[in-house]
């Protein structure tokens, strides 16, 4: 008689390591979202915590639940014991981009227009929901064409544009924040680098992200009362009890029209997640877990749409680190634990309490490491001869970062900013060029990298096609918008300096295409007789 096979376990001790690692990643992103909106743009905290957080967290619950089920199903189908679920959470680059480039500026613009604080916050929230619906719908459609997209856009363009966001938004801003409380922040960063970048083992095999979180929090609350953590220390206040159900609402319909000026940012955010989903599915397959790429993409699209309908403003995505979670010994239980903890945290408010208790200087090191890892991956996963194309794609992101800082009224008064945008002393206005270069920077980065990669490979026709596409996009403000907000426009409606800038940027692509075409013809050598 054949002995009965032991039941395959989908929840093991290693799932607790995976749970803490995935949870802290999600917590760091949500903390940064609230810090940017509430701290930088003075957004009402109650709208962030009781309107935006519940729906966003519910999207994580839905996505992680589906990925858990997919892992259990794969284990049963293959008969393997050690199947690890695909990690899913709130996407870091696009959430930071949404906060800094879409939600925050939209709220500030409404307030400058005279709308009261609460009404402006609700209108911005509705626009954030609409952006989620747009991204989710795009991801759903592109999930059936993800492989084709990966072939059309070279890896240097895809990863270079993400790396630009990583360096400027995920890395630079958080590293400034962590150095505002340097002992806490720098030590936390060192722990992450020691354990994750250098791959050194910590006592008890504690995950590096969790260790950095614990060490940073302990330093902050032990040194702070003694005055040794710098002037940035704030004692914890009374925790607010918040209960908010992520109920479906049609509020996103009111915000759809307001998303139009931000489509050059919103649409690439969705595209990047499709490409990212393809990459992580391949990574999981290489680690031994053969998930359907289409199922992975459809799940993240579905979770994003659900989150948007329920009030969320940050999209979900499968995380890059599937092999790392497998090395931790995690199986399918860690994603279910994370989804339930995050989802219920949005409902009962303890997620917002954690965000308020843990300072950004404690969580910022995790974001800085993510920025380092994404940028390193852009070079490691790209053919070495395309490294110049990756670097070339960084410049639009740098311009966007500078424009964000200069557009802050704390540094440059609005009236002076407007004068500098229109000043033509010595040629085109320097600030106008910086703002124009930075607007639509994600698509611009893809175009620049794709152009140079094609040029390096000797594919002149492809390079010319990319340049002419750039000219068409620049003409209508999809890239290089001359509007400070980055909005689209019809070129014949522009006037003055704005019209000159738009014409010059558009013409530069056409002129370069003409020169490249001429050089390619002149550079041909007749065959030897």
Legacy VTK file of the C-alpha trace (Angstrom):
# vtk DataFile Version 3.0
C-alpha trace
ASCII
DATASET POLYDATA
POINTS 529 float
0.000 0.000 0.000
1.465 3.369 -1.000
1.783 5.763 1.951
-0.296 8.900 1.635
1.744 11.980 0.669
2.011 14.618 3.342
-0.071 17.719 2.616
1.846 20.567 1.013
2.127 23.531 3.380
1.540 26.977 1.973
2.235 28.785 5.263
5.584 28.254 7.040
7.847 30.096 9.480
9.651 31.863 6.603
6.414 33.648 5.780
6.875 35.857 8.844
10.194 37.145 7.449
8.511 37.818 4.126
5.580 39.495 5.848
7.744 41.979 7.750
9.826 42.799 4.696
6.822 43.357 2.441
4.912 45.251 5.117
7.709 47.730 5.782
8.053 48.392 2.048
4.357 49.257 1.823
4.469 51.284 5.019
7.411 53.333 3.749
5.602 54.231 0.528
2.376 55.224 2.306
4.373 57.266 4.831
6.066 59.154 2.030
2.738 59.738 0.283
1.234 61.279 3.407
4.407 63.211 4.256
4.510 64.853 0.844
0.813 65.693 0.746
0.345 66.743 4.376
3.818 68.073 5.149
4.870 69.664 1.860
1.560 70.670 0.252
-0.428 71.199 3.509
-3.104 68.752 2.393
-5.793 68.048 5.049
-4.650 64.947 6.935
-8.172 63.596 7.459
-8.758 63.366 3.696
-5.459 61.485 3.235
-6.047 59.054 6.106
-9.812 58.442 5.821
-10.397 58.838 2.064
-7.155 57.954 0.254
-5.606 55.349 2.564
-8.541 52.895 2.878
-9.016 52.417 -0.876
-5.285 52.265 -1.534
-4.861 49.631 1.192
-7.857 47.671 -0.097
-6.160 47.390 -3.494
-3.185 45.762 -1.752
-5.500 43.311 0.017
-7.215 42.301 -3.216
-3.970 41.915 -5.181
-2.139 39.981 -2.469
-5.130 37.673 -1.933
-5.168 36.788 -5.637
-1.389 36.241 -5.706
-1.687 33.973 -2.643
-4.326 31.917 -4.430
-2.143 31.763 -7.558
0.764 30.394 -5.493
-1.392 27.727 -3.847
-2.800 26.768 -7.237
0.704 26.515 -8.746
1.886 24.346 -5.858
-1.043 21.977 -6.307
-0.629 21.802 -10.065
3.117 21.127 -9.978
3.212 19.100 -6.774
6.079 21.253 -5.473
6.364 22.216 -1.812
8.369 25.442 -2.010
6.311 27.698 -4.273
6.629 31.363 -3.270
3.858 33.845 -3.963
4.582 36.893 -6.082
4.962 39.908 -3.756
2.548 42.744 -4.441
2.299 46.156 -2.879
1.999 49.874 -3.504
4.319 50.921 -6.290
7.108 53.175 -5.056
8.164 55.219 -8.139
4.673 56.051 -9.344
3.294 56.763 -5.860
6.060 59.266 -5.212
5.518 60.655 -8.702
1.769 60.946 -8.107
2.330 62.779 -4.814
5.005 65.185 -6.061
3.942 65.723 -9.658
0.165 65.220 -9.774
-1.767 65.307 -6.494
0.296 67.935 -4.690
0.502 70.418 -7.592
-3.187 69.910 -8.443
-4.187 70.720 -4.866
-1.894 73.756 -4.765
-3.357 75.038 -8.035
-6.915 74.730 -6.725
-5.997 76.562 -3.524
-4.305 79.340 -5.502
-7.501 79.634 -7.525
-9.426 80.469 -4.369
-11.032 77.108 -3.559
-11.290 76.373 0.162
-9.085 73.713 1.748
-11.626 70.914 2.100
-13.237 71.364 -1.319
-9.797 71.457 -2.989
-8.777 68.298 -1.139
-11.913 66.417 -2.213
-11.514 67.549 -5.828
-7.866 66.411 -5.780
-8.881 63.080 -4.233
-11.417 62.527 -7.011
-8.751 63.312 -9.584
-6.409 60.807 -7.909
-9.134 58.163 -8.119
-9.661 58.974 -11.794
-5.918 58.656 -12.414
-6.072 55.173 -10.896
-8.939 54.214 -13.188
-7.002 55.497 -16.213
-3.857 53.593 -15.195
-5.793 50.448 -14.351
-7.649 50.488 -17.679
-4.382 51.042 -19.554
-2.729 48.173 -17.676
-5.686 45.911 -18.439
-5.456 46.621 -22.186
-1.662 46.414 -22.319
-1.577 43.175 -20.332
-2.533 41.473 -23.604
0.302 43.208 -25.486
3.009 43.417 -22.840
5.519 41.273 -24.712
5.132 43.373 -27.871
5.734 46.593 -25.889
8.881 45.099 -24.421
10.164 44.472 -27.944
9.298 47.931 -29.296
10.823 49.994 -26.494
14.456 49.069 -25.781
15.364 48.077 -22.258
17.587 51.155 -21.936
14.521 53.357 -22.443
12.299 51.440 -20.041
14.795 50.971 -17.236
16.527 54.299 -17.794
13.289 56.221 -17.327
12.556 54.288 -14.119
16.105 54.890 -12.909
15.674 58.615 -13.500
12.611 58.609 -11.256
14.523 56.503 -8.735
17.497 58.852 -8.510
15.626 62.117 -8.453
12.354 61.337 -6.664
12.821 58.102 -4.722
16.468 58.730 -3.838
17.304 62.421 -3.678
14.319 63.713 -1.715
14.390 60.899 0.889
18.165 61.190 1.384
17.691 64.870 2.198
14.954 63.897 4.650
17.022 61.236 6.385
19.960 63.640 6.748
17.707 66.146 8.503
17.966 63.695 11.422
21.392 62.359 10.415
22.187 59.952 13.250
18.883 58.142 12.848
18.722 58.293 9.069
22.329 57.507 8.209
22.550 54.588 10.623
19.305 53.163 9.224
20.658 53.500 5.692
23.865 51.762 6.752
21.931 48.812 8.164
20.005 48.408 4.901
23.194 48.594 2.847
24.959 46.123 5.153
22.198 43.545 5.066
20.692 43.955 1.608
23.273 45.559 -0.690
26.292 43.782 0.823
24.208 40.658 1.585
25.632 40.272 5.101
23.715 38.098 7.550
22.060 39.804 10.526
21.567 38.158 13.954
18.563 35.862 13.936
18.432 36.139 10.143
16.279 39.257 10.562
15.390 40.821 7.174
17.511 43.906 6.491
14.539 46.184 5.820
12.902 45.206 9.116
16.193 45.621 10.991
16.681 49.134 9.605
13.124 49.998 10.600
13.613 48.725 14.166
17.052 50.279 14.646
15.951 53.639 13.269
12.803 53.740 15.395
14.750 52.774 18.547
17.374 55.465 17.906
14.763 58.118 17.195
12.733 57.550 20.348
15.730 56.971 22.628
17.972 59.822 21.450
15.199 62.305 20.698
14.120 63.077 24.283
17.800 63.574 25.194
18.241 66.182 22.466
20.730 63.940 20.629
18.657 63.319 17.507
18.857 66.900 16.260
16.135 69.544 16.112
13.877 67.340 13.982
12.610 65.277 16.907
8.906 65.451 17.721
7.371 63.521 20.590
4.453 61.329 19.504
1.067 62.932 19.910
-2.230 61.340 20.793
-3.276 58.689 18.300
-6.540 59.378 16.504
-9.119 56.644 16.117
-10.067 56.454 12.452
-12.578 54.074 10.920
-13.333 54.291 7.221
-14.662 51.607 4.910
-13.302 51.579 1.334
-16.766 51.722 -0.182
-17.149 51.964 -3.968
-17.950 55.473 -5.172
-18.392 57.260 -8.478
-16.290 60.189 -7.295
-13.690 59.325 -9.923
-16.148 60.426 -12.626
-15.935 64.001 -11.300
-12.152 63.873 -11.548
-11.736 62.429 -15.041
-11.636 65.793 -16.826
-9.033 67.113 -14.372
-6.610 64.308 -15.283
-6.124 65.607 -18.848
-3.157 67.929 -18.083
-1.430 65.107 -16.209
-1.873 62.348 -18.806
1.783 62.643 -19.969
2.670 61.447 -16.458
-0.257 59.149 -15.662
-0.123 57.050 -18.848
3.622 56.281 -18.633
3.108 55.304 -14.986
0.697 52.597 -16.151
2.998 51.532 -18.986
5.960 51.188 -16.635
3.988 48.850 -14.383
3.151 46.581 -17.325
6.822 46.325 -18.262
7.718 45.862 -14.598
5.168 43.060 -14.315
6.729 41.281 -17.295
10.189 41.603 -15.759
9.186 40.289 -12.333
7.284 37.374 -13.877
10.475 36.437 -15.719
12.424 36.817 -12.473
10.030 34.476 -10.653
10.227 31.987 -13.520
14.014 31.986 -13.284
13.689 31.283 -9.549
11.543 28.231 -10.260
7.963 29.555 -9.987
6.397 29.584 -13.446
3.506 32.044 -13.176
1.476 33.144 -16.166
2.683 36.610 -17.129
-0.779 37.581 -18.299
-2.313 36.501 -14.977
0.257 38.572 -13.103
-0.532 41.646 -15.217
-4.302 41.217 -15.128
-4.222 40.885 -11.339
-2.318 44.128 -10.857
-4.672 45.885 -13.301
-7.712 44.542 -11.448
-6.307 45.535 -8.033
-5.557 49.045 -9.320
-9.076 49.462 -10.702
-10.641 48.201 -7.461
-8.487 50.579 -5.431
-9.444 53.517 -7.661
-13.170 52.831 -7.429
-12.868 52.561 -3.630
-10.948 55.827 -3.191
-7.322 54.798 -3.658
-4.752 57.116 -5.226
-1.680 54.838 -5.491
-1.464 51.862 -7.821
-0.411 48.357 -6.904
2.297 46.367 -8.639
4.154 43.079 -8.264
7.444 43.808 -6.501
10.841 43.025 -7.981
12.112 40.907 -5.072
10.420 37.519 -5.585
13.751 35.575 -5.472
14.678 37.385 -2.240
11.427 36.312 -0.579
12.042 32.757 -1.734
15.511 32.872 -0.117
13.830 34.001 3.117
11.853 30.760 3.065
8.511 32.464 2.367
5.768 30.609 0.522
2.200 31.797 0.012
1.300 32.929 3.512
3.340 36.135 3.620
1.345 37.845 0.878
-1.942 36.968 2.556
-0.651 38.267 5.912
0.528 41.495 4.306
-2.680 42.032 2.373
-4.878 41.474 5.418
-2.726 43.649 7.696
-2.530 46.522 5.197
-6.164 46.232 4.121
-7.560 46.205 7.649
-5.080 48.912 8.632
-6.703 51.228 6.122
-10.150 50.438 7.514
-9.413 50.685 11.236
-6.835 53.466 11.001
-3.837 51.760 12.596
-1.961 52.089 9.305
-2.201 55.885 9.529
-1.225 55.674 13.203
1.944 53.774 12.274
2.710 56.345 9.585
2.347 59.149 12.126
4.446 57.376 14.774
7.361 56.459 12.533
9.269 59.524 11.254
10.233 59.803 7.620
13.921 59.690 8.605
13.346 56.066 9.711
11.592 55.022 6.510
13.634 57.135 4.081
16.665 54.773 4.128
14.476 52.037 2.665
13.442 54.330 -0.191
17.059 55.379 -0.796
18.115 51.748 -1.090
15.236 51.095 -3.501
16.510 54.007 -5.605
20.031 52.571 -5.579
18.773 49.104 -6.494
16.559 50.331 -9.355
19.355 52.447 -10.817
21.889 49.618 -10.539
19.427 47.271 -12.219
19.067 49.704 -15.123
22.759 49.195 -15.900
22.959 45.485 -15.007
19.933 44.446 -17.071
20.803 46.627 -20.079
23.399 45.583 -22.674
26.725 47.186 -21.674
27.030 49.054 -24.963
23.704 50.819 -24.162
25.002 52.287 -20.885
25.370 55.712 -22.511
21.697 55.591 -23.504
20.700 54.876 -19.895
22.741 57.850 -18.657
21.333 60.073 -21.399
17.806 59.278 -20.181
18.535 60.739 -16.719
18.706 64.401 -17.791
14.941 65.052 -18.174
14.365 63.637 -14.665
17.074 65.912 -13.267
15.377 68.890 -14.915
12.053 67.872 -13.383
13.611 67.635 -9.934
15.152 71.112 -10.260
11.837 72.535 -11.507
10.002 71.046 -8.510
12.421 72.652 -6.066
12.458 76.020 -7.841
8.663 75.972 -8.088
8.364 75.714 -4.318
7.239 79.178 -3.095
9.451 78.660 -0.030
12.507 79.088 -2.243
11.309 81.207 -5.167
8.306 83.564 -4.774
5.618 82.858 -7.423
5.872 86.289 -9.022
9.647 85.931 -9.456
9.178 82.426 -10.841
6.772 83.772 -13.482
9.229 86.533 -14.467
12.092 84.051 -14.810
9.967 81.799 -17.011
9.449 84.591 -19.521
12.852 86.310 -19.336
14.669 86.247 -22.685
17.861 88.047 -21.674
20.744 86.258 -23.374
18.490 83.847 -25.275
15.733 81.468 -24.230
14.913 81.729 -20.518
17.020 79.269 -18.518
14.186 78.476 -16.120
11.801 78.050 -19.039
14.178 75.548 -20.615
14.499 73.611 -17.341
10.725 73.454 -16.860
10.113 72.537 -20.509
12.767 69.812 -20.441
11.315 68.354 -17.237
7.659 68.304 -18.314
6.701 64.868 -19.613
10.112 63.635 -18.487
9.212 59.925 -18.369
8.266 59.792 -22.049
11.172 62.086 -22.915
13.578 59.735 -21.137
12.234 56.782 -23.113
12.583 58.687 -26.383
16.113 59.881 -25.682
17.325 56.454 -24.604
15.571 54.702 -27.485
17.114 57.144 -29.963
20.652 56.697 -28.672
20.309 52.915 -28.322
19.155 52.671 -31.951
21.995 54.968 -33.038
24.552 52.842 -31.184
23.170 49.690 -32.807
23.408 51.244 -36.267
19.615 51.200 -36.748
19.382 54.626 -38.379
15.777 54.294 -39.541
14.642 53.398 -36.032
16.565 56.369 -34.613
14.926 58.709 -37.132
11.466 57.326 -36.352
12.036 57.934 -32.641
13.170 61.530 -33.254
10.187 62.338 -35.459
7.875 60.813 -32.845
9.498 63.098 -30.292
8.845 66.105 -32.523
5.160 65.210 -32.844
4.788 64.735 -29.093
6.625 67.977 -28.331
4.406 69.949 -30.696
1.330 69.319 -28.540
3.041 69.356 -25.137
2.956 65.618 -24.449
6.664 66.100 -23.825
8.373 69.449 -23.304
5.141 71.205 -22.428
5.728 74.934 -22.095
2.909 75.136 -19.568
4.408 75.177 -16.031
1.816 72.563 -15.016
2.846 70.295 -17.907
-0.548 70.512 -19.613
-1.318 69.687 -23.240
-2.272 72.330 -25.794
-2.790 73.132 -29.463
0.426 74.806 -30.683
-1.349 77.591 -32.586
-2.940 78.819 -29.357
0.458 79.707 -27.839
2.044 83.137 -27.964
5.171 84.990 -26.890
7.974 83.131 -25.141
5.871 79.989 -24.754
5.354 79.772 -28.495
9.062 80.288 -29.159
10.011 77.559 -26.677
7.525 75.098 -28.139
8.691 75.776 -31.702
12.376 75.575 -30.844
12.043 72.255 -28.966
9.910 70.712 -31.721
12.182 71.957 -34.482
15.251 70.600 -32.683
13.999 67.019 -33.080
13.259 67.541 -36.777
16.625 69.229 -37.365
18.515 66.440 -35.604
16.627 63.817 -37.624
17.613 65.616 -40.843
21.272 65.811 -39.826
21.372 62.133 -38.808
19.770 61.161 -42.133
22.324 63.214 -44.107
25.255 61.829 -42.111
24.061 58.268 -42.599
23.959 58.785 -46.365
27.319 60.554 -46.530
28.895 57.987 -44.234
28.162 55.052 -46.520
31.170 53.653 -48.324
30.967 52.104 -51.778
31.713 48.394 -51.904
35.298 47.477 -52.794
35.724 46.595 -56.401
LINES 1 530
529 0 1 2 3 4 5 6 7 8 9 10 11 12 13 14 15 16 17 18 19 20 21 22 23 24 25 26 27 28 29 30 31 32 33 34 35 36 37 38 39 40 41 42 43 44 45 46 47 48 49 50 51 52 53 54 55 56 57 58 59 60 61 62 63 64 65 66 67 68 69 70 71 72 73 74 75 76 77 78 79 80 81 82 83 84 85 86 87 88 89 90 91 92 93 94 95 96 97 98 99 100 101 102 103 104 105 106 107 108 109 110 111 112 113 114 115 116 117 118 119 120 121 122 123 124 125 126 127 128 129 130 131 132 133 134 135 136 137 138 139 140 141 142 143 144 145 146 147 148 149 150 151 152 153 154 155 156 157 158 159 160 161 162 163 164 165 166 167 168 169 170 171 172 173 174 175 176 177 178 179 180 181 182 183 184 185 186 187 188 189 190 191 192 193 194 195 196 197 198 199 200 201 202 203 204 205 206 207 208 209 210 211 212 213 214 215 216 217 218 219 220 221 222 223 224 225 226 227 228 229 230 231 232 233 234 235 236 237 238 239 240 241 242 243 244 245 246 247 248 249 250 251 252 253 254 255 256 257 258 259 260 261 262 263 264 265 266 267 268 269 270 271 272 273 274 275 276 277 278 279 280 281 282 283 284 285 286 287 288 289 290 291 292 293 294 295 296 297 298 299 300 301 302 303 304 305 306 307 308 309 310 311 312 313 314 315 316 317 318 319 320 321 322 323 324 325 326 327 328 329 330 331 332 333 334 335 336 337 338 339 340 341 342 343 344 345 346 347 348 349 350 351 352 353 354 355 356 357 358 359 360 361 362 363 364 365 366 367 368 369 370 371 372 373 374 375 376 377 378 379 380 381 382 383 384 385 386 387 388 389 390 391 392 393 394 395 396 397 398 399 400 401 402 403 404 405 406 407 408 409 410 411 412 413 414 415 416 417 418 419 420 421 422 423 424 425 426 427 428 429 430 431 432 433 434 435 436 437 438 439 440 441 442 443 444 445 446 447 448 449 450 451 452 453 454 455 456 457 458 459 460 461 462 463 464 465 466 467 468 469 470 471 472 473 474 475 476 477 478 479 480 481 482 483 484 485 486 487 488 489 490 491 492 493 494 495 496 497 498 499 500 501 502 503 504 505 506 507 508 509 510 511 512 513 514 515 516 517 518 519 520 521 522 523 524 525 526 527 528
